[in-house]
Structures are given as structure tokens and as C-alpha cells.
Amino acid sequence: MSRLLILGATGGTGAALVRQALEAGHEVSAFARDPAAIPVPHHERLRALRGDIMDAEQVSRAVSGHDAVLSALGSRGRGPTRVYSEGIANVLRAMKEHGVRRLIAVTAAGIDDQQTGIWFRLLIKPLLRNVYSDMLRMEEAVRRSDVVWTLVRPPRLTDGRLSKAYRASAEHLPLGGYFFGGPVISREDLAHFILAQLDSDEHARKAVAVAY
């Protein structure tokens, strides 16, 4: 079992990661500005860490002593943001400082035009251009690093159940499996895929789209 630092633990994907990681027997540190907002009950292998991803010293202290970092960072709203790019810069610096090698980070299928349809590119992507631009900066920083990284690009997320029936592709969104409004995956299944990468090198140093 691994010692995991989970970023973005107050969000839907982050909370699913925390719950499933604990169920799998991992030791989990959940990093958040408000640990009381982490929607996971107290657990003997769960440690809540208060901190701001934009504070390099707080991030360094959080990263120390872990085997892997799982990032489900998110930003609120559609305005300009540096949460993804500056946050991951702090994470990568801390990982190098403390010798932590494994990073799995969530971005979005929408940042790659080859992984989206024309209607998404014309109608949705312009609305989220600030978020996608910063996610792209985050991806570029991760790719330049010397950690063992996996970038996970989900499409639209749902609150559906854990099915384990998803598919993954490093080249494009898995063909078929479309629901009304485009491809989807539940946060529970996204979390399951992320945790599965801890024991696999199949998607090491790759950007992977995952969907039904």
C-alpha cells in the first residue's frame, strides 16, 4: 500500500479518490484550504492537511513523506486562473525536493481538439477558454518534469455510481459510448482509473482520455 497525497480533496473527484484509496488500504493525506469541508468521514488512515496550493512552503510540507501525488485540483468559475499551472509548479518543485516520483493529475479532454467534437470546440470550449488555457500550461509543466507522470483527461463528469466499465485511450476519446450531450464518465469511475495507475506503468508519461 502507498502513502498518497490527494490534492483537491474537497471536490467530487478528490473526495471519491480519498474514499476509494482508503477502501483499498492506502494511507491518505487530503490537502485542502478547509479540511473540514472534505466530505469523507474520519478514518484512522486519513490525515487532513490544511494548506493553499498556491503557497510553495505549505505544499512542500504536504508532499514530504509520500509515495505519490494525485491531483484533482479545480478552479471555480470561468475567469482567468493560475490555480492549475502555479499549483502544479509548487507540487513539482516539492516532489523534486523530497524525492517523490509518481504524479497523476486530472485535466480535461477538452484541452485537446483531437479529443473533442466540432460542436464542443465551437460552443463549449470558448466558454471555458481560461480554464483550459491554464490546464494546458499545467500539462506542459508536467511534461517537462522528470517525475513519472500520467495526465488523465476525462470528458463531462457525472455523479453516477462506480461501474468499472470505462475505457481509456492515449490517442483520442474512446470511440462510441456517447450519451446525450457527448461522452461522460462518473467521478467514481474516474477515481478508480486514477488509483489503478499506481500499480501500472501502462500509461506512464502519457496523457490518457477515459470515458464510457
C-alpha positions as a Markdown table, in Angstrom:
| # | Residue | x | y | z |
|---|---|---|---|---|
| 1 | Met | 0.0 | 0.0 | 0.0 |
| 2 | Ser | 1.1 | 3.6 | -0.7 |
| 3 | Arg | 1.2 | 6.8 | 1.2 |
| 4 | Leu | -0.9 | 9.2 | -1.0 |
| 5 | Leu | -1.2 | 12.9 | -1.1 |
| 6 | Ile | -4.5 | 13.9 | -2.7 |
| 7 | Leu | -5.0 | 17.5 | -3.9 |
| 8 | Gly | -8.4 | 19.0 | -4.4 |
| 9 | Ala | -9.9 | 16.7 | -1.8 |
| 10 | Thr | -13.0 | 18.9 | -1.2 |
| 11 | Gly | -14.2 | 18.4 | -4.8 |
| 12 | Gly | -16.2 | 15.5 | -6.2 |
| 13 | Thr | -13.4 | 13.7 | -7.8 |
| 14 | Gly | -11.0 | 14.4 | -4.9 |
| 15 | Ala | -13.5 | 13.0 | -2.4 |
| 16 | Ala | -14.0 | 9.9 | -4.5 |
| 17 | Leu | -10.3 | 9.4 | -4.6 |
| 18 | Val | -10.0 | 9.7 | -0.8 |
| 19 | Arg | -12.8 | 7.2 | -0.2 |
| 20 | Gln | -11.6 | 4.7 | -2.7 |
| 21 | Ala | -8.0 | 5.0 | -1.6 |
| 22 | Leu | -8.9 | 4.3 | 2.0 |
| 23 | Glu | -11.0 | 1.3 | 1.0 |
| 24 | Ala | -8.0 | 0.0 | -0.9 |
| 25 | Gly | -5.8 | 0.2 | 2.2 |
| 26 | His | -3.7 | 3.2 | 1.3 |
| 27 | Glu | -2.6 | 5.8 | 3.8 |
| 28 | Val | -4.1 | 9.1 | 2.6 |
| 29 | Ser | -3.3 | 12.8 | 3.3 |
| 30 | Ala | -6.0 | 15.1 | 1.9 |
| 31 | Phe | -4.8 | 18.6 | 1.2 |
| 32 | Ala | -7.3 | 21.5 | 1.3 |
| 33 | Arg | -7.7 | 25.1 | 2.4 |
| 34 | Asp | -10.6 | 24.0 | 4.6 |
| 35 | Pro | -10.1 | 20.4 | 5.8 |
| 36 | Ala | -13.4 | 20.4 | 7.5 |
| 37 | Ala | -15.0 | 20.6 | 4.0 |
| 38 | Ile | -13.6 | 17.3 | 2.9 |
| 39 | Pro | -16.8 | 15.2 | 2.5 |
| 40 | Val | -15.2 | 12.0 | 3.9 |
| 41 | Pro | -15.8 | 10.6 | 7.4 |
| 42 | His | -13.0 | 10.3 | 9.9 |
| 43 | His | -10.7 | 7.3 | 9.2 |
| 44 | Glu | -7.6 | 6.1 | 11.0 |
| 45 | Arg | -5.6 | 6.2 | 7.8 |
| 46 | Leu | -6.8 | 9.6 | 6.7 |
| 47 | Arg | -4.9 | 12.7 | 7.6 |
| 48 | Ala | -6.4 | 16.1 | 6.7 |
| 49 | Leu | -3.8 | 18.8 | 5.9 |
| 50 | Arg | -4.7 | 22.5 | 5.8 |
| 51 | Gly | -3.0 | 24.4 | 3.1 |
| 52 | Asp | -3.1 | 26.5 | 0.0 |
| 53 | Ile | -1.9 | 25.0 | -3.3 |
| 54 | Met | -0.5 | 28.5 | -4.2 |
| 55 | Asp | 1.7 | 28.5 | -1.1 |
| 56 | Ala | 5.0 | 26.8 | -2.0 |
| 57 | Glu | 6.1 | 26.2 | 1.6 |
| 58 | Gln | 2.8 | 24.6 | 2.6 |
| 59 | Val | 2.8 | 22.4 | -0.5 |
| 60 | Ser | 6.4 | 21.3 | 0.3 |
| 61 | Arg | 5.5 | 20.3 | 3.8 |
| 62 | Ala | 2.4 | 18.4 | 2.5 |
| 63 | Val | 4.4 | 16.5 | -0.2 |
| 64 | Ser | 7.1 | 15.3 | 2.2 |
| 65 | Gly | 6.9 | 11.7 | 3.2 |
| 66 | His | 4.5 | 10.5 | 0.4 |
| 67 | Asp | 4.9 | 7.9 | -2.3 |
| 68 | Ala | 2.7 | 9.6 | -4.9 |
| 69 | Val | 0.7 | 12.8 | -5.5 |
| 70 | Leu | -2.8 | 12.6 | -7.0 |
| 71 | Ser | -4.1 | 15.9 | -8.2 |
| 72 | Ala | -7.8 | 16.7 | -8.7 |
| 73 | Leu | -7.3 | 20.4 | -8.5 |
| 74 | Gly | -10.1 | 22.6 | -9.8 |
| 75 | Ser | -11.0 | 26.2 | -10.1 |
| 76 | Arg | -14.3 | 27.9 | -9.6 |
| 77 | Gly | -15.9 | 30.0 | -12.3 |
| 78 | Arg | -14.8 | 30.7 | -15.9 |
| 79 | Gly | -12.5 | 33.7 | -15.3 |
| 80 | Pro | -8.7 | 33.8 | -15.6 |
| 81 | Thr | -6.9 | 31.4 | -13.3 |
| 82 | Arg | -3.4 | 30.2 | -12.4 |
| 83 | Val | -4.5 | 27.5 | -9.9 |
| 84 | Tyr | -3.6 | 24.6 | -12.2 |
| 85 | Ser | -0.3 | 25.9 | -13.5 |
| 86 | Glu | 1.1 | 27.6 | -10.4 |
| 87 | Gly | -0.2 | 24.9 | -8.2 |
| 88 | Ile | 1.5 | 22.2 | -10.2 |
| 89 | Ala | 4.7 | 24.2 | -10.3 |
| 90 | Asn | 4.7 | 24.2 | -6.5 |
| 91 | Val | 3.9 | 20.4 | -6.5 |
| 92 | Leu | 6.7 | 19.6 | -8.9 |
| 93 | Arg | 9.2 | 21.6 | -7.0 |
| 94 | Ala | 8.3 | 19.9 | -3.8 |
| 95 | Met | 8.4 | 16.4 | -5.4 |
| 96 | Lys | 11.9 | 17.1 | -6.6 |
| 97 | Glu | 12.9 | 18.4 | -3.2 |
| 98 | His | 11.6 | 15.3 | -1.3 |
| 99 | Gly | 12.3 | 12.6 | -3.9 |
| 100 | Val | 8.6 | 11.8 | -4.7 |
| 101 | Arg | 8.4 | 10.3 | -8.2 |
| 102 | Arg | 4.8 | 9.4 | -9.1 |
| 103 | Leu | 2.3 | 12.1 | -10.1 |
| 104 | Ile | -1.2 | 11.5 | -11.6 |
| 105 | Ala | -3.1 | 14.7 | -12.5 |
| 106 | Val | -6.6 | 15.3 | -13.8 |
| 107 | Thr | -7.0 | 17.8 | -16.6 |
| 108 | Ala | -9.8 | 17.6 | -19.2 |
| 109 | Ala | -10.4 | 16.0 | -22.6 |
| 110 | Gly | -11.5 | 19.5 | -23.8 |
| 111 | Ile | -8.0 | 20.9 | -23.9 |
| 112 | Asp | -7.0 | 18.7 | -26.9 |
| 113 | Asp | -9.0 | 19.4 | -30.1 |
| 114 | Gln | -8.3 | 15.9 | -31.4 |
| 115 | Gln | -10.2 | 14.5 | -28.4 |
| 116 | Thr | -13.4 | 16.6 | -28.8 |
| 117 | Gly | -16.1 | 17.0 | -31.4 |
| 118 | Ile | -16.7 | 20.1 | -33.5 |
| 119 | Trp | -19.8 | 21.2 | -31.5 |
| 120 | Phe | -17.7 | 21.1 | -28.3 |
| 121 | Arg | -15.0 | 23.2 | -29.9 |
| 122 | Leu | -17.4 | 25.7 | -31.3 |
| 123 | Leu | -19.9 | 26.1 | -28.4 |
| 124 | Ile | -18.3 | 24.9 | -25.1 |
| 125 | Lys | -14.6 | 25.4 | -25.3 |
| 126 | Pro | -14.8 | 29.2 | -25.9 |
| 127 | Leu | -16.8 | 29.5 | -22.6 |
| 128 | Leu | -14.0 | 27.6 | -20.7 |
| 129 | Arg | -11.0 | 29.0 | -22.5 |
| 130 | Asn | -9.4 | 30.5 | -19.4 |
| 131 | Val | -9.7 | 27.2 | -17.5 |
| 132 | Tyr | -8.4 | 25.1 | -20.5 |
| 133 | Ser | -5.5 | 27.5 | -21.1 |
| 134 | Asp | -4.3 | 27.1 | -17.6 |
| 135 | Met | -4.8 | 23.3 | -17.7 |
| 136 | Leu | -2.7 | 23.3 | -20.8 |
| 137 | Arg | 0.1 | 25.3 | -19.0 |
| 138 | Met | -0.1 | 22.7 | -16.2 |
| 139 | Glu | 0.2 | 19.8 | -18.7 |
| 140 | Glu | 3.2 | 21.5 | -20.3 |
| 141 | Ala | 5.0 | 21.9 | -16.9 |
| 142 | Val | 4.3 | 18.2 | -16.1 |
| 143 | Arg | 5.6 | 17.0 | -19.4 |
| 144 | Arg | 8.9 | 19.0 | -18.9 |
| 145 | Ser | 9.4 | 17.5 | -15.4 |
| 146 | Asp | 11.4 | 14.3 | -14.6 |
| 147 | Val | 8.7 | 12.7 | -12.5 |
| 148 | Val | 6.8 | 9.6 | -13.6 |
| 149 | Trp | 3.6 | 11.3 | -14.6 |
| 150 | Thr | 0.2 | 10.4 | -16.0 |
| 151 | Leu | -2.2 | 13.1 | -17.2 |
| 152 | Val | -5.9 | 11.9 | -17.1 |
| 153 | Arg | -8.3 | 13.7 | -19.4 |
| 154 | Pro | -11.9 | 13.0 | -18.6 |
| 155 | Pro | -14.9 | 14.4 | -20.6 |
| 156 | Arg | -18.0 | 15.6 | -18.8 |
| 157 | Leu | -18.2 | 14.3 | -15.2 |
| 158 | Thr | -21.3 | 12.8 | -13.6 |
| 159 | Asp | -22.3 | 11.8 | -10.1 |
| 160 | Gly | -23.0 | 8.2 | -11.3 |
| 161 | Arg | -22.0 | 5.1 | -9.5 |
| 162 | Leu | -18.8 | 3.1 | -9.7 |
| 163 | Ser | -19.1 | 0.7 | -12.7 |
| 164 | Lys | -15.5 | 0.0 | -13.6 |
| 165 | Ala | -16.9 | -0.2 | -17.2 |
| 166 | Tyr | -14.9 | 2.7 | -18.6 |
| 167 | Arg | -12.3 | 2.7 | -21.4 |
| 168 | Ala | -9.0 | 4.5 | -21.8 |
| 169 | Ser | -7.1 | 5.8 | -24.8 |
| 170 | Ala | -3.9 | 7.7 | -25.2 |
| 171 | Glu | -4.8 | 8.9 | -28.7 |
| 172 | His | -8.4 | 10.1 | -28.5 |
| 173 | Leu | -11.6 | 9.7 | -26.5 |
| 174 | Pro | -12.7 | 6.0 | -26.7 |
| 175 | Leu | -15.0 | 5.7 | -29.7 |
| 176 | Gly | -18.7 | 5.1 | -29.0 |
| 177 | Gly | -20.2 | 5.2 | -25.5 |
| 178 | Tyr | -21.7 | 8.6 | -26.2 |
| 179 | Phe | -24.6 | 9.9 | -24.1 |
| 180 | Phe | -26.8 | 12.9 | -24.7 |
| 181 | Gly | -24.5 | 15.9 | -24.8 |
| 182 | Gly | -21.3 | 13.9 | -25.5 |
| 183 | Pro | -19.1 | 11.4 | -23.8 |
| 184 | Val | -19.2 | 11.1 | -20.0 |
| 185 | Ile | -17.6 | 9.3 | -17.0 |
| 186 | Ser | -18.6 | 9.3 | -13.4 |
| 187 | Arg | -16.3 | 10.8 | -10.8 |
| 188 | Glu | -16.3 | 7.4 | -9.1 |
| 189 | Asp | -15.0 | 5.6 | -12.2 |
| 190 | Leu | -12.5 | 8.4 | -12.8 |
| 191 | Ala | -11.1 | 7.9 | -9.3 |
| 192 | His | -11.0 | 4.2 | -9.8 |
| 193 | Phe | -8.9 | 4.6 | -13.0 |
| 194 | Ile | -6.5 | 7.0 | -11.3 |
| 195 | Leu | -5.9 | 4.7 | -8.4 |
| 196 | Ala | -5.3 | 1.8 | -10.8 |
| 197 | Gln | -2.4 | 3.7 | -12.3 |
| 198 | Leu | -0.4 | 3.4 | -9.1 |
| 199 | Asp | 0.3 | -0.3 | -9.9 |
| 200 | Ser | 0.7 | 0.1 | -13.6 |
| 201 | Asp | 3.3 | 1.6 | -16.0 |
| 202 | Glu | 0.9 | 1.3 | -19.0 |
| 203 | His | 0.1 | 5.0 | -19.1 |
| 204 | Ala | 3.3 | 6.4 | -17.6 |
| 205 | Arg | 4.3 | 9.6 | -19.2 |
| 206 | Lys | 1.1 | 9.7 | -21.3 |
| 207 | Ala | -2.0 | 11.8 | -21.5 |
| 208 | Val | -4.9 | 9.5 | -21.4 |
| 209 | Ala | -8.6 | 10.1 | -22.1 |
| 210 | Val | -11.0 | 8.0 | -20.1 |
| 211 | Ala | -14.7 | 7.6 | -20.8 |
| 212 | Tyr | -17.5 | 5.0 | -21.2 |
